[in-house]
Amino acid sequence: MLAARVLYGLATLLWVWTLRTMPLSHVYSFSSLGFVIVPLAAYSVFGEALSPKYAIGCALIVTGVIVTSA
């Protein structure tokens, strides 16, 4: 539990620092990558199945992040 709190605190500090140094319009789109990273981590750690719909969704999210950050 302590490790989770420390990790959450560090992530919060990193998020605040990022928001202070970069435009919100660029930074906030990267938060959508959580919808890509979490299922991939679940696949690698817990062996959860990934569907073709997930792959299409991931491609759309990554494409959106690329378009908005360019």
CHARMM internal coordinates of N, CA and C (Angstrom, degrees):
IC EDIT
DIST 1 N 1 CA 1.4372
DIST 1 CA 1 C 1.5390
ANGL 1 N 1 CA 1 C 110.29
DIST 1 C 2 N 1.3074
ANGL 1 CA 1 C 2 N 115.82
DIHE 1 N 1 CA 1 C 2 N -38.15
DIST 2 N 2 CA 1.4624
ANGL 1 C 2 N 2 CA 119.71
DIHE 1 CA 1 C 2 N 2 CA 179.35
DIST 2 CA 2 C 1.5279
ANGL 2 N 2 CA 2 C 110.86
DIHE 1 C 2 N 2 CA 2 C -64.22
DIST 2 C 3 N 1.3181
ANGL 2 CA 2 C 3 N 116.20
DIHE 2 N 2 CA 2 C 3 N -41.85
DIST 3 N 3 CA 1.4674
ANGL 2 C 3 N 3 CA 119.89
DIHE 2 CA 2 C 3 N 3 CA 179.28
DIST 3 CA 3 C 1.5251
ANGL 3 N 3 CA 3 C 110.65
DIHE 2 C 3 N 3 CA 3 C -62.86
DIST 3 C 4 N 1.3188
ANGL 3 CA 3 C 4 N 117.69
DIHE 3 N 3 CA 3 C 4 N -38.45
DIST 4 N 4 CA 1.4617
ANGL 3 C 4 N 4 CA 121.29
DIHE 3 CA 3 C 4 N 4 CA 178.77
DIST 4 CA 4 C 1.5243
ANGL 4 N 4 CA 4 C 110.76
DIHE 3 C 4 N 4 CA 4 C -64.89
DIST 4 C 5 N 1.3145
ANGL 4 CA 4 C 5 N 116.83
DIHE 4 N 4 CA 4 C 5 N -40.98
DIST 5 N 5 CA 1.4656
ANGL 4 C 5 N 5 CA 120.39
DIHE 4 CA 4 C 5 N 5 CA 178.87
DIST 5 CA 5 C 1.5249
ANGL 5 N 5 CA 5 C 111.60
DIHE 4 C 5 N 5 CA 5 C -66.28
DIST 5 C 6 N 1.3087
ANGL 5 CA 5 C 6 N 116.30
DIHE 5 N 5 CA 5 C 6 N -41.01
DIST 6 N 6 CA 1.4640
ANGL 5 C 6 N 6 CA 120.12
DIHE 5 CA 5 C 6 N 6 CA 178.26
DIST 6 CA 6 C 1.5271
ANGL 6 N 6 CA 6 C 110.03
DIHE 5 C 6 N 6 CA 6 C -64.57
DIST 6 C 7 N 1.3179
ANGL 6 CA 6 C 7 N 116.70
DIHE 6 N 6 CA 6 C 7 N -44.72
DIST 7 N 7 CA 1.4579
ANGL 6 C 7 N 7 CA 120.68
DIHE 6 CA 6 C 7 N 7 CA 179.14
DIST 7 CA 7 C 1.5231
ANGL 7 N 7 CA 7 C 111.04
DIHE 6 C 7 N 7 CA 7 C -62.46
DIST 7 C 8 N 1.3269
ANGL 7 CA 7 C 8 N 117.28
DIHE 7 N 7 CA 7 C 8 N -41.82
DIST 8 N 8 CA 1.4612
ANGL 7 C 8 N 8 CA 121.05
DIHE 7 CA 7 C 8 N 8 CA 178.42
DIST 8 CA 8 C 1.5314
ANGL 8 N 8 CA 8 C 110.55
DIHE 7 C 8 N 8 CA 8 C -64.43
DIST 8 C 9 N 1.3099
ANGL 8 CA 8 C 9 N 116.69
DIHE 8 N 8 CA 8 C 9 N -41.45
DIST 9 N 9 CA 1.4621
ANGL 8 C 9 N 9 CA 120.66
DIHE 8 CA 8 C 9 N 9 CA 178.47
DIST 9 CA 9 C 1.5138
ANGL 9 N 9 CA 9 C 111.81
DIHE 8 C 9 N 9 CA 9 C -63.29
DIST 9 C 10 N 1.3176
ANGL 9 CA 9 C 10 N 117.04
DIHE 9 N 9 CA 9 C 10 N -43.81
DIST 10 N 10 CA 1.4635
ANGL 9 C 10 N 10 CA 120.84
DIHE 9 CA 9 C 10 N 10 CA 178.24
DIST 10 CA 10 C 1.5270
ANGL 10 N 10 CA 10 C 111.46
DIHE 9 C 10 N 10 CA 10 C -64.57
DIST 10 C 11 N 1.3338
ANGL 10 CA 10 C 11 N 116.29
DIHE 10 N 10 CA 10 C 11 N -41.15
DIST 11 N 11 CA 1.4615
ANGL 10 C 11 N 11 CA 119.53
DIHE 10 CA 10 C 11 N 11 CA 178.47
DIST 11 CA 11 C 1.5289
ANGL 11 N 11 CA 11 C 110.95
DIHE 10 C 11 N 11 CA 11 C -64.05
DIST 11 C 12 N 1.3214
ANGL 11 CA 11 C 12 N 117.03
DIHE 11 N 11 CA 11 C 12 N -38.25
DIST 12 N 12 CA 1.4591
ANGL 11 C 12 N 12 CA 120.71
DIHE 11 CA 11 C 12 N 12 CA 178.38
DIST 12 CA 12 C 1.5223
ANGL 12 N 12 CA 12 C 110.78
DIHE 11 C 12 N 12 CA 12 C -65.56
DIST 12 C 13 N 1.3191
ANGL 12 CA 12 C 13 N 117.36
DIHE 12 N 12 CA 12 C 13 N -44.50
DIST 13 N 13 CA 1.4606
ANGL 12 C 13 N 13 CA 120.54
DIHE 12 CA 12 C 13 N 13 CA 177.98
DIST 13 CA 13 C 1.5200
ANGL 13 N 13 CA 13 C 111.40
DIHE 12 C 13 N 13 CA 13 C -62.62
DIST 13 C 14 N 1.3173
ANGL 13 CA 13 C 14 N 117.00
DIHE 13 N 13 CA 13 C 14 N -40.50
DIST 14 N 14 CA 1.4627
ANGL 13 C 14 N 14 CA 120.94
DIHE 13 CA 13 C 14 N 14 CA 177.38
DIST 14 CA 14 C 1.5275
ANGL 14 N 14 CA 14 C 110.96
DIHE 13 C 14 N 14 CA 14 C -63.91
DIST 14 C 15 N 1.3303
ANGL 14 CA 14 C 15 N 116.88
DIHE 14 N 14 CA 14 C 15 N -40.87
DIST 15 N 15 CA 1.4623
ANGL 14 C 15 N 15 CA 121.05
DIHE 14 CA 14 C 15 N 15 CA 179.40
DIST 15 CA 15 C 1.5304
ANGL 15 N 15 CA 15 C 110.66
DIHE 14 C 15 N 15 CA 15 C -64.04
DIST 15 C 16 N 1.3276
ANGL 15 CA 15 C 16 N 117.31
DIHE 15 N 15 CA 15 C 16 N -45.06
DIST 16 N 16 CA 1.4665
ANGL 15 C 16 N 16 CA 121.11
DIHE 15 CA 15 C 16 N 16 CA 179.55
DIST 16 CA 16 C 1.5252
ANGL 16 N 16 CA 16 C 110.52
DIHE 15 C 16 N 16 CA 16 C -63.95
DIST 16 C 17 N 1.3086
ANGL 16 CA 16 C 17 N 117.01
DIHE 16 N 16 CA 16 C 17 N -43.14
DIST 17 N 17 CA 1.4701
ANGL 16 C 17 N 17 CA 120.48
DIHE 16 CA 16 C 17 N 17 CA 178.45
DIST 17 CA 17 C 1.5229
ANGL 17 N 17 CA 17 C 110.39
DIHE 16 C 17 N 17 CA 17 C -62.18
DIST 17 C 18 N 1.3382
ANGL 17 CA 17 C 18 N 116.85
DIHE 17 N 17 CA 17 C 18 N -42.55
DIST 18 N 18 CA 1.4569
ANGL 17 C 18 N 18 CA 120.93
DIHE 17 CA 17 C 18 N 18 CA 179.85
DIST 18 CA 18 C 1.5260
ANGL 18 N 18 CA 18 C 110.97
DIHE 17 C 18 N 18 CA 18 C -63.38
DIST 18 C 19 N 1.3281
ANGL 18 CA 18 C 19 N 116.36
DIHE 18 N 18 CA 18 C 19 N -41.66
DIST 19 N 19 CA 1.4633
ANGL 18 C 19 N 19 CA 119.64
DIHE 18 CA 18 C 19 N 19 CA 179.05
DIST 19 CA 19 C 1.5233
ANGL 19 N 19 CA 19 C 112.14
DIHE 18 C 19 N 19 CA 19 C -65.99
DIST 19 C 20 N 1.3148
ANGL 19 CA 19 C 20 N 116.99
DIHE 19 N 19 CA 19 C 20 N -29.34
DIST 20 N 20 CA 1.4625
ANGL 19 C 20 N 20 CA 120.01
DIHE 19 CA 19 C 20 N 20 CA 179.37
DIST 20 CA 20 C 1.5244
ANGL 20 N 20 CA 20 C 112.39
DIHE 19 C 20 N 20 CA 20 C -77.51
DIST 20 C 21 N 1.3272
ANGL 20 CA 20 C 21 N 117.64
DIHE 20 N 20 CA 20 C 21 N -24.08
DIST 21 N 21 CA 1.4586
ANGL 20 C 21 N 21 CA 120.70
DIHE 20 CA 20 C 21 N 21 CA -173.40
DIST 21 CA 21 C 1.5240
ANGL 21 N 21 CA 21 C 114.25
DIHE 20 C 21 N 21 CA 21 C -104.51
DIST 21 C 22 N 1.3260
ANGL 21 CA 21 C 22 N 117.76
DIHE 21 N 21 CA 21 C 22 N -15.27
DIST 22 N 22 CA 1.4611
ANGL 21 C 22 N 22 CA 120.53
DIHE 21 CA 21 C 22 N 22 CA -176.75
DIST 22 CA 22 C 1.5224
ANGL 22 N 22 CA 22 C 109.97
DIHE 21 C 22 N 22 CA 22 C -131.79
DIST 22 C 23 N 1.3339
ANGL 22 CA 22 C 23 N 117.63
DIHE 22 N 22 CA 22 C 23 N 157.86
DIST 23 N 23 CA 1.4643
ANGL 22 C 23 N 23 CA 120.40
DIHE 22 CA 22 C 23 N 23 CA 178.34
DIST 23 CA 23 C 1.5350
ANGL 23 N 23 CA 23 C 111.39
DIHE 22 C 23 N 23 CA 23 C -65.96
DIST 23 C 24 N 1.3207
ANGL 23 CA 23 C 24 N 115.54
DIHE 23 N 23 CA 23 C 24 N 140.58
DIST 24 N 24 CA 1.4602
ANGL 23 C 24 N 24 CA 121.30
DIHE 23 CA 23 C 24 N 24 CA -178.93
DIST 24 CA 24 C 1.5194
ANGL 24 N 24 CA 24 C 111.76
DIHE 23 C 24 N 24 CA 24 C -59.36
DIST 24 C 25 N 1.3192
ANGL 24 CA 24 C 25 N 117.58
DIHE 24 N 24 CA 24 C 25 N -36.71
DIST 25 N 25 CA 1.4631
ANGL 24 C 25 N 25 CA 120.39
DIHE 24 CA 24 C 25 N 25 CA -177.94
DIST 25 CA 25 C 1.5245
ANGL 25 N 25 CA 25 C 112.26
DIHE 24 C 25 N 25 CA 25 C -62.20
DIST 25 C 26 N 1.3154
ANGL 25 CA 25 C 26 N 118.01
DIHE 25 N 25 CA 25 C 26 N -29.96
DIST 26 N 26 CA 1.4599
ANGL 25 C 26 N 26 CA 120.56
DIHE 25 CA 25 C 26 N 26 CA 177.31
DIST 26 CA 26 C 1.5138
ANGL 26 N 26 CA 26 C 111.83
DIHE 25 C 26 N 26 CA 26 C -85.27
DIST 26 C 27 N 1.3191
ANGL 26 CA 26 C 27 N 116.45
DIHE 26 N 26 CA 26 C 27 N -42.36
DIST 27 N 27 CA 1.4664
ANGL 26 C 27 N 27 CA 120.88
DIHE 26 CA 26 C 27 N 27 CA -173.82
DIST 27 CA 27 C 1.5247
ANGL 27 N 27 CA 27 C 111.93
DIHE 26 C 27 N 27 CA 27 C -69.46
DIST 27 C 28 N 1.3269
ANGL 27 CA 27 C 28 N 116.30
DIHE 27 N 27 CA 27 C 28 N -41.96
DIST 28 N 28 CA 1.4618
ANGL 27 C 28 N 28 CA 118.90
DIHE 27 CA 27 C 28 N 28 CA -172.49
DIST 28 CA 28 C 1.5234
ANGL 28 N 28 CA 28 C 112.41
DIHE 27 C 28 N 28 CA 28 C -66.23
DIST 28 C 29 N 1.3231
ANGL 28 CA 28 C 29 N 117.42
DIHE 28 N 28 CA 28 C 29 N -29.92
DIST 29 N 29 CA 1.4673
ANGL 28 C 29 N 29 CA 118.91
DIHE 28 CA 28 C 29 N 29 CA 178.51
DIST 29 CA 29 C 1.5282
ANGL 29 N 29 CA 29 C 111.42
DIHE 28 C 29 N 29 CA 29 C -64.72
DIST 29 C 30 N 1.3312
ANGL 29 CA 29 C 30 N 116.94
DIHE 29 N 29 CA 29 C 30 N -27.84
DIST 30 N 30 CA 1.4627
ANGL 29 C 30 N 30 CA 119.67
DIHE 29 CA 29 C 30 N 30 CA 179.54
DIST 30 CA 30 C 1.5247
ANGL 30 N 30 CA 30 C 112.47
DIHE 29 C 30 N 30 CA 30 C -70.92
DIST 30 C 31 N 1.3268
ANGL 30 CA 30 C 31 N 117.39
DIHE 30 N 30 CA 30 C 31 N -20.31
DIST 31 N 31 CA 1.4654
ANGL 30 C 31 N 31 CA 119.12
DIHE 30 CA 30 C 31 N 31 CA 177.88
DIST 31 CA 31 C 1.5259
ANGL 31 N 31 CA 31 C 111.06
DIHE 30 C 31 N 31 CA 31 C -66.86
DIST 31 C 32 N 1.3251
ANGL 31 CA 31 C 32 N 117.50
DIHE 31 N 31 CA 31 C 32 N -23.38
DIST 32 N 32 CA 1.4642
ANGL 31 C 32 N 32 CA 120.03
DIHE 31 CA 31 C 32 N 32 CA 177.72
DIST 32 CA 32 C 1.5285
ANGL 32 N 32 CA 32 C 111.81
DIHE 31 C 32 N 32 CA 32 C -69.11
DIST 32 C 33 N 1.3122
ANGL 32 CA 32 C 33 N 117.43
DIHE 32 N 32 CA 32 C 33 N -15.78
DIST 33 N 33 CA 1.4700
ANGL 32 C 33 N 33 CA 119.74
DIHE 32 CA 32 C 33 N 33 CA 178.12
DIST 33 CA 33 C 1.5261
ANGL 33 N 33 CA 33 C 111.65
DIHE 32 C 33 N 33 CA 33 C -66.62
DIST 33 C 34 N 1.3284
ANGL 33 CA 33 C 34 N 116.90
DIHE 33 N 33 CA 33 C 34 N -14.54
DIST 34 N 34 CA 1.4626
ANGL 33 C 34 N 34 CA 119.96
DIHE 33 CA 33 C 34 N 34 CA 174.17
DIST 34 CA 34 C 1.5239
ANGL 34 N 34 CA 34 C 111.62
DIHE 33 C 34 N 34 CA 34 C -60.38
DIST 34 C 35 N 1.3474
ANGL 34 CA 34 C 35 N 116.34
DIHE 34 N 34 CA 34 C 35 N -31.80
DIST 35 N 35 CA 1.4588
ANGL 34 C 35 N 35 CA 120.62
DIHE 34 CA 34 C 35 N 35 CA 178.15
DIST 35 CA 35 C 1.5259
ANGL 35 N 35 CA 35 C 111.56
DIHE 34 C 35 N 35 CA 35 C -70.80
DIST 35 C 36 N 1.3028
ANGL 35 CA 35 C 36 N 117.17
DIHE 35 N 35 CA 35 C 36 N -15.00
DIST 36 N 36 CA 1.4608
ANGL 35 C 36 N 36 CA 122.19
DIHE 35 CA 35 C 36 N 36 CA 176.01
DIST 36 CA 36 C 1.5276
ANGL 36 N 36 CA 36 C 110.15
DIHE 35 C 36 N 36 CA 36 C -96.03
DIST 36 C 37 N 1.3225
ANGL 36 CA 36 C 37 N 116.79
DIHE 36 N 36 CA 36 C 37 N -45.07
DIST 37 N 37 CA 1.4646
ANGL 36 C 37 N 37 CA 122.00
DIHE 36 CA 36 C 37 N 37 CA -173.05
DIST 37 CA 37 C 1.5264
ANGL 37 N 37 CA 37 C 112.74
DIHE 36 C 37 N 37 CA 37 C -70.47
DIST 37 C 38 N 1.3229
ANGL 37 CA 37 C 38 N 117.40
DIHE 37 N 37 CA 37 C 38 N -42.97
DIST 38 N 38 CA 1.4760
ANGL 37 C 38 N 38 CA 120.10
DIHE 37 CA 37 C 38 N 38 CA -175.71
DIST 38 CA 38 C 1.5317
ANGL 38 N 38 CA 38 C 111.84
DIHE 37 C 38 N 38 CA 38 C -63.10
DIST 38 C 39 N 1.3374
ANGL 38 CA 38 C 39 N 120.29
DIHE 38 N 38 CA 38 C 39 N -49.46
DIST 39 N 39 CA 1.4685
ANGL 38 C 39 N 39 CA 118.24
DIHE 38 CA 38 C 39 N 39 CA 177.10
DIST 39 CA 39 C 1.5309
ANGL 39 N 39 CA 39 C 113.37
DIHE 38 C 39 N 39 CA 39 C -63.67
DIST 39 C 40 N 1.3344
ANGL 39 CA 39 C 40 N 117.03
DIHE 39 N 39 CA 39 C 40 N -33.83
DIST 40 N 40 CA 1.4760
ANGL 39 C 40 N 40 CA 118.39
DIHE 39 CA 39 C 40 N 40 CA 176.53
DIST 40 CA 40 C 1.5187
ANGL 40 N 40 CA 40 C 111.02
DIHE 39 C 40 N 40 CA 40 C -65.57
DIST 40 C 41 N 1.3289
ANGL 40 CA 40 C 41 N 116.83
DIHE 40 N 40 CA 40 C 41 N -38.67
DIST 41 N 41 CA 1.4624
ANGL 40 C 41 N 41 CA 120.18
DIHE 40 CA 40 C 41 N 41 CA 176.13
DIST 41 CA 41 C 1.5243
ANGL 41 N 41 CA 41 C 110.67
DIHE 40 C 41 N 41 CA 41 C -66.33
DIST 41 C 42 N 1.3315
ANGL 41 CA 41 C 42 N 117.62
DIHE 41 N 41 CA 41 C 42 N -39.78
DIST 42 N 42 CA 1.4640
ANGL 41 C 42 N 42 CA 120.92
DIHE 41 CA 41 C 42 N 42 CA 177.57
DIST 42 CA 42 C 1.5256
ANGL 42 N 42 CA 42 C 111.04
DIHE 41 C 42 N 42 CA 42 C -63.61
DIST 42 C 43 N 1.3141
ANGL 42 CA 42 C 43 N 115.85
DIHE 42 N 42 CA 42 C 43 N -36.38
DIST 43 N 43 CA 1.4637
ANGL 42 C 43 N 43 CA 120.20
DIHE 42 CA 42 C 43 N 43 CA 176.57
DIST 43 CA 43 C 1.5219
ANGL 43 N 43 CA 43 C 111.18
DIHE 42 C 43 N 43 CA 43 C -65.01
DIST 43 C 44 N 1.3326
ANGL 43 CA 43 C 44 N 116.35
DIHE 43 N 43 CA 43 C 44 N -45.96
DIST 44 N 44 CA 1.4637
ANGL 43 C 44 N 44 CA 119.59
DIHE 43 CA 43 C 44 N 44 CA -175.98
DIST 44 CA 44 C 1.5237
ANGL 44 N 44 CA 44 C 112.36
DIHE 43 C 44 N 44 CA 44 C -75.81
DIST 44 C 45 N 1.3288
ANGL 44 CA 44 C 45 N 118.10
DIHE 44 N 44 CA 44 C 45 N -34.16
DIST 45 N 45 CA 1.4669
ANGL 44 C 45 N 45 CA 120.13
DIHE 44 CA 44 C 45 N 45 CA -176.65
DIST 45 CA 45 C 1.5199
ANGL 45 N 45 CA 45 C 111.89
DIHE 44 C 45 N 45 CA 45 C -88.65
DIST 45 C 46 N 1.3496
ANGL 45 CA 45 C 46 N 116.86
DIHE 45 N 45 CA 45 C 46 N -45.61
DIST 46 N 46 CA 1.4632
ANGL 45 C 46 N 46 CA 120.77
DIHE 45 CA 45 C 46 N 46 CA -173.46
DIST 46 CA 46 C 1.5185
ANGL 46 N 46 CA 46 C 114.29
DIHE 45 C 46 N 46 CA 46 C -106.21
DIST 46 C 47 N 1.3230
ANGL 46 CA 46 C 47 N 117.56
DIHE 46 N 46 CA 46 C 47 N -4.26
DIST 47 N 47 CA 1.4580
ANGL 46 C 47 N 47 CA 120.71
DIHE 46 CA 46 C 47 N 47 CA 178.52
DIST 47 CA 47 C 1.5194
ANGL 47 N 47 CA 47 C 113.86
DIHE 46 C 47 N 47 CA 47 C 73.24
DIST 47 C 48 N 1.3260
ANGL 47 CA 47 C 48 N 118.21
DIHE 47 N 47 CA 47 C 48 N 24.15
DIST 48 N 48 CA 1.4569
ANGL 47 C 48 N 48 CA 120.98
DIHE 47 CA 47 C 48 N 48 CA 178.67
DIST 48 CA 48 C 1.5241
ANGL 48 N 48 CA 48 C 110.52
DIHE 47 C 48 N 48 CA 48 C -68.21
DIST 48 C 49 N 1.3068
ANGL 48 CA 48 C 49 N 114.74
DIHE 48 N 48 CA 48 C 49 N 149.02
DIST 49 N 49 CA 1.4688
ANGL 48 C 49 N 49 CA 120.15
DIHE 48 CA 48 C 49 N 49 CA -178.27
DIST 49 CA 49 C 1.5245
ANGL 49 N 49 CA 49 C 110.54
DIHE 48 C 49 N 49 CA 49 C -79.42
DIST 49 C 50 N 1.3213
ANGL 49 CA 49 C 50 N 115.09
DIHE 49 N 49 CA 49 C 50 N 146.54
DIST 50 N 50 CA 1.4579
ANGL 49 C 50 N 50 CA 121.89
DIHE 49 CA 49 C 50 N 50 CA 175.12
DIST 50 CA 50 C 1.5245
ANGL 50 N 50 CA 50 C 108.36
DIHE 49 C 50 N 50 CA 50 C -117.13
DIST 50 C 51 N 1.3188
ANGL 50 CA 50 C 51 N 116.82
DIHE 50 N 50 CA 50 C 51 N 132.48
DIST 51 N 51 CA 1.4588
ANGL 50 C 51 N 51 CA 121.21
DIHE 50 CA 50 C 51 N 51 CA -176.37
DIST 51 CA 51 C 1.5321
ANGL 51 N 51 CA 51 C 110.92
DIHE 50 C 51 N 51 CA 51 C -94.68
DIST 51 C 52 N 1.3160
ANGL 51 CA 51 C 52 N 116.39
DIHE 51 N 51 CA 51 C 52 N 164.78
DIST 52 N 52 CA 1.4677
ANGL 51 C 52 N 52 CA 119.30
DIHE 51 CA 51 C 52 N 52 CA 174.56
DIST 52 CA 52 C 1.5358
ANGL 52 N 52 CA 52 C 112.03
DIHE 51 C 52 N 52 CA 52 C -61.24
DIST 52 C 53 N 1.3203
ANGL 52 CA 52 C 53 N 117.56
DIHE 52 N 52 CA 52 C 53 N -32.14
DIST 53 N 53 CA 1.4612
ANGL 52 C 53 N 53 CA 120.75
DIHE 52 CA 52 C 53 N 53 CA 176.56
DIST 53 CA 53 C 1.5244
ANGL 53 N 53 CA 53 C 110.17
DIHE 52 C 53 N 53 CA 53 C -61.98
DIST 53 C 54 N 1.3135
ANGL 53 CA 53 C 54 N 116.68
DIHE 53 N 53 CA 53 C 54 N -36.38
DIST 54 N 54 CA 1.4574
ANGL 53 C 54 N 54 CA 120.67
DIHE 53 CA 53 C 54 N 54 CA 177.85
DIST 54 CA 54 C 1.5278
ANGL 54 N 54 CA 54 C 110.19
DIHE 53 C 54 N 54 CA 54 C -64.03
DIST 54 C 55 N 1.3175
ANGL 54 CA 54 C 55 N 116.73
DIHE 54 N 54 CA 54 C 55 N -42.91
DIST 55 N 55 CA 1.4699
ANGL 54 C 55 N 55 CA 120.31
DIHE 54 CA 54 C 55 N 55 CA 179.89
DIST 55 CA 55 C 1.5293
ANGL 55 N 55 CA 55 C 110.75
DIHE 54 C 55 N 55 CA 55 C -62.37
DIST 55 C 56 N 1.3236
ANGL 55 CA 55 C 56 N 117.11
DIHE 55 N 55 CA 55 C 56 N -40.46
DIST 56 N 56 CA 1.4614
ANGL 55 C 56 N 56 CA 120.64
DIHE 55 CA 55 C 56 N 56 CA 178.23
DIST 56 CA 56 C 1.5255
ANGL 56 N 56 CA 56 C 109.94
DIHE 55 C 56 N 56 CA 56 C -65.61
DIST 56 C 57 N 1.3223
ANGL 56 CA 56 C 57 N 116.43
DIHE 56 N 56 CA 56 C 57 N -44.34
DIST 57 N 57 CA 1.4634
ANGL 56 C 57 N 57 CA 120.49
DIHE 56 CA 56 C 57 N 57 CA 178.24
DIST 57 CA 57 C 1.5138
ANGL 57 N 57 CA 57 C 112.05
DIHE 56 C 57 N 57 CA 57 C -60.92
DIST 57 C 58 N 1.3204
ANGL 57 CA 57 C 58 N 116.50
DIHE 57 N 57 CA 57 C 58 N -42.76
DIST 58 N 58 CA 1.4729
ANGL 57 C 58 N 58 CA 120.93
DIHE 57 CA 57 C 58 N 58 CA 178.05
DIST 58 CA 58 C 1.5172
ANGL 58 N 58 CA 58 C 110.93
DIHE 57 C 58 N 58 CA 58 C -61.28
DIST 58 C 59 N 1.3196
ANGL 58 CA 58 C 59 N 116.27
DIHE 58 N 58 CA 58 C 59 N -42.95
DIST 59 N 59 CA 1.4619
ANGL 58 C 59 N 59 CA 120.18
DIHE 58 CA 58 C 59 N 59 CA 179.62
DIST 59 CA 59 C 1.5204
ANGL 59 N 59 CA 59 C 110.46
DIHE 58 C 59 N 59 CA 59 C -62.20
DIST 59 C 60 N 1.3230
ANGL 59 CA 59 C 60 N 117.43
DIHE 59 N 59 CA 59 C 60 N -40.16
DIST 60 N 60 CA 1.4580
ANGL 59 C 60 N 60 CA 120.80
DIHE 59 CA 59 C 60 N 60 CA 179.19
DIST 60 CA 60 C 1.5261
ANGL 60 N 60 CA 60 C 111.55
DIHE 59 C 60 N 60 CA 60 C -67.24
DIST 60 C 61 N 1.3364
ANGL 60 CA 60 C 61 N 116.64
DIHE 60 N 60 CA 60 C 61 N -41.68
DIST 61 N 61 CA 1.4600
ANGL 60 C 61 N 61 CA 120.03
DIHE 60 CA 60 C 61 N 61 CA 179.41
DIST 61 CA 61 C 1.5145
ANGL 61 N 61 CA 61 C 110.83
DIHE 60 C 61 N 61 CA 61 C -65.03
DIST 61 C 62 N 1.3125
ANGL 61 CA 61 C 62 N 117.37
DIHE 61 N 61 CA 61 C 62 N -46.92
DIST 62 N 62 CA 1.4695
ANGL 61 C 62 N 62 CA 120.83
DIHE 61 CA 61 C 62 N 62 CA -179.37
DIST 62 CA 62 C 1.5213
ANGL 62 N 62 CA 62 C 110.27
DIHE 61 C 62 N 62 CA 62 C -63.75
DIST 62 C 63 N 1.3264
ANGL 62 CA 62 C 63 N 117.35
DIHE 62 N 62 CA 62 C 63 N -39.80
DIST 63 N 63 CA 1.4523
ANGL 62 C 63 N 63 CA 120.63
DIHE 62 CA 62 C 63 N 63 CA 176.82
DIST 63 CA 63 C 1.5313
ANGL 63 N 63 CA 63 C 110.88
DIHE 62 C 63 N 63 CA 63 C -62.12
DIST 63 C 64 N 1.3274
ANGL 63 CA 63 C 64 N 116.64
DIHE 63 N 63 CA 63 C 64 N -42.40
DIST 64 N 64 CA 1.4581
ANGL 63 C 64 N 64 CA 120.28
DIHE 63 CA 63 C 64 N 64 CA 177.97
DIST 64 CA 64 C 1.4993
ANGL 64 N 64 CA 64 C 112.31
DIHE 63 C 64 N 64 CA 64 C -62.42
DIST 64 C 65 N 1.3239
ANGL 64 CA 64 C 65 N 117.58
DIHE 64 N 64 CA 64 C 65 N -41.20
DIST 65 N 65 CA 1.4674
ANGL 64 C 65 N 65 CA 121.09
DIHE 64 CA 64 C 65 N 65 CA 178.11
DIST 65 CA 65 C 1.5212
ANGL 65 N 65 CA 65 C 110.21
DIHE 64 C 65 N 65 CA 65 C -64.09
DIST 65 C 66 N 1.3052
ANGL 65 CA 65 C 66 N 117.15
DIHE 65 N 65 CA 65 C 66 N -42.08
DIST 66 N 66 CA 1.4630
ANGL 65 C 66 N 66 CA 120.67
DIHE 65 CA 65 C 66 N 66 CA 179.24
DIST 66 CA 66 C 1.5312
ANGL 66 N 66 CA 66 C 110.54
DIHE 65 C 66 N 66 CA 66 C -63.46
DIST 66 C 67 N 1.3231
ANGL 66 CA 66 C 67 N 116.55
DIHE 66 N 66 CA 66 C 67 N -43.77
DIST 67 N 67 CA 1.4677
ANGL 66 C 67 N 67 CA 120.40
DIHE 66 CA 66 C 67 N 67 CA -178.86
DIST 67 CA 67 C 1.5303
ANGL 67 N 67 CA 67 C 110.56
DIHE 66 C 67 N 67 CA 67 C -64.79
DIST 67 C 68 N 1.3235
ANGL 67 CA 67 C 68 N 117.48
DIHE 67 N 67 CA 67 C 68 N -44.04
DIST 68 N 68 CA 1.4647
ANGL 67 C 68 N 68 CA 119.39
DIHE 67 CA 67 C 68 N 68 CA -176.47
DIST 68 CA 68 C 1.5228
ANGL 68 N 68 CA 68 C 113.10
DIHE 67 C 68 N 68 CA 68 C -75.15
DIST 68 C 69 N 1.3083
ANGL 68 CA 68 C 69 N 117.61
DIHE 68 N 68 CA 68 C 69 N -23.22
DIST 69 N 69 CA 1.4744
ANGL 68 C 69 N 69 CA 119.29
DIHE 68 CA 68 C 69 N 69 CA -178.49
DIST 69 CA 69 C 1.5212
ANGL 69 N 69 CA 69 C 112.32
DIHE 68 C 69 N 69 CA 69 C -90.38
DIST 69 C 70 N 1.3013
ANGL 69 CA 69 C 70 N 117.88
DIHE 69 N 69 CA 69 C 70 N -11.36
DIST 70 N 70 CA 1.4688
ANGL 69 C 70 N 70 CA 121.07
DIHE 69 CA 69 C 70 N 70 CA -179.21
DIST 70 CA 70 C 1.5091
ANGL 70 N 70 CA 70 C 112.29
DIHE 69 C 70 N 70 CA 70 C -79.66
END
COOR INIT
IC SEED 1 N 1 CA 1 C
IC BUILD
